[in-house]
Amino acid sequence: MSDNPERSGPQALREPSLDEQIAAYQREFRDLDPQVEVVVSALGRLNRRMNVAYGRQLADLGISNAEWEVLKTLVLAGEPYRLGPGELAKRLGLTPAAMTHRIDRMAGEGLVTRDRDENNRVRVIVELTDEGRSKWLEAMRMATAFEEELLQDLTSDERGVLGEVLIRLLRRVELTQPDADGRLTDLD
């Protein structure tokens, strides 16, 4: 507990509003463009809050975000929903050791299988199980409901414009930061 009465109680835990944050930034860094900072800060906060919401949904299903990422990657690979551990690690930006740990855990939970490739006994194949696909589908149902609620106040046209603008921002980051899709450290 803080000895400072100004820093104790519920107010001490409150995140500053965007206006308060921008004002503090401008006080400390006069070259700040407040319009740019509002957009970037709002996107950051939205991303953080959405990740918390998705994390809660996944926890309700008994899977972690790390496991969701593997399920999603296998689904994106298409039927028969199989990849080698090296390819999974590459697509997820993980080290082979971290990927092996994750696959071990998920195989133990019945979300994936890991077997030798019948055509190349040296190669291992990770495949989505019916249980893993079922968890992925339920997570998608939950996420879709959350996302519809999130965007309920936007018209179809506004959703389209927002999508286009966000894609332009994403492309700019991808152009200027080509390695930004990888992870600096493993999440496991």
N, C-alpha and C positions, 0 to 999 in steps of 0.2 A: 504494500500500500504506500502510496506517495505521501510524503510530508507536505507537499505543496498542495494547498486546497484547490488551486486552479487545475491541477492534473489528476484529481481523484474522482471517483464515481463514474457514471456512464459516459460523461463527456470525454473523459480521458481516452476512451476506446473508440470514439467516433472518428471516422475518416473525414477529413476536411471536404467540404463541398468542392465541386469543380471551380466555382468562382473563388473560393478561399485559396485553393491550390494555385490557381493562375495568378492571383494577387500576390501570393508569397513568392512565386517564381519571378514575377515581374519586379518585385522589390529587390530580389537578390541578383537578377540577371536582366538588365534593362533592354537587351537586344531581342528579347523574346517576342515572337508574333503571337498574340493571344488567340487569334482565330485558329492557327495551326495547333497550338497547344490544347485548345478545347477539343478539337477533333481527335488528336492523338491520345489525350488523357481519357476521353470518353470511350474510345475504342479499347484502350487497355483495361479500363474498369469493366466494360461490358464483357470482354473476353474472360476476365478473372471470375466474374459472377456467373457467367454461363458455364465455365469449367466446374465451379462448385456445384451448380445445379445438375450437370451431367454426372458428376462424381457421386452425388446422392442417389441418382437413378441407378447407376451401375452398382452401388453398394446394396441397394434394395434387391438387385438381381444376384448378389453374391459374387460379383466379379469386380476386378480392379480396372482402373483406366489403362494400365499396362496390358492387361489381358484383352480388354476391348480393342486396343490397337492391333493386336495379333489377329483377333477374330475379323476385324475390318479388313486387314491386309489380305487374309486368306479369301474373304468374300470378293474383294476387288480383283483378285487373281482369276476369278471365274471358275466355273465347274471344271474339274471336280474339287475345287477349293484345296489345292495342295501346292506347297512350295518347299524347297530345301531350306534348312536352317540358315545357311549363308545368305540366300536371297532374302529371307525374312529379316535377318539382321541388317542387311544393306538398306532395304526399303524403310526400316524403322530407325535407322541411324544408330544402331546399337553395336556393341562389340560382340564377337561370337560367344564369349563367355557369358555375357549378360543374356544373350538370346537363348543359350542352352539352359540357363537357370530358369528363364521364363517358360520355356517349352516343358521342362521337367515338371514345374508346378502345374501348368495347364493340362498336361497329360494325366497327372495324378488326380485332377478334378474332372476328368472325362470330357474336356472341351476340345482337345485335339488328340490325334494319335501320332506316333512317331514310329515309322517302320523303314526297313531297308527297301530300296528301289529294286523291284523284281528284275529289271533290265540291267542294273548296275549295282551289285551288292555292296559296293563301297559307299554309294550315295544314300543318304537318309532323306526321307520325305515326311513332312509334317502335313497332316490332313485334318480339316475341320470335321468334327463329329456331328451327329444329329443334335446332341445336347449343346454343342458350341454354336451351331447354326440357330437353334431355338433361342439361346441367350442373345445372340446378335439381333434376331428379329424382334424380340421383346424390347431390347434397348432401342431399336429404331422406332418402334411404336411409341415408346415413352418420350423419346427425343422429338418426334414429330408433333406430338401433342404440346410439348413445352414450346417448341418453335412457333407453332401456330398461335399459341397464346401470346408469345413474345411480340409477334408482328401483327397482332389483331387490330391495332389502331392505324395501320398503314393500308392505303388502298392498293389495289393490284398494280396500278401505275407507279406508286411510290415504292413498292417492293422492287419493281423492275429497275427503277432509277437507282435505288440504293444498291441493288446487286451489281449494276454496271459500275457505279462509282467505287465500290469495294474491290471489284475485280481490277479496275485501273490501279488502285493503290497497291494491291497484291502484286500486279505485274511490275510496278515500279520497284518494289522491294526485291522481287526476284531478279530484276535486271541489275540492280546496283549491289545486291548482296546474294550472289548466286549460291553461296554455301549456307544460306539462312534456313534451308529446309532440314538440315541435319541438327543433331543435338550436340551440345558441348560436352555433356556428361550423360551417362546412363541413368535412367530414372529408377531402376531396380536397385 
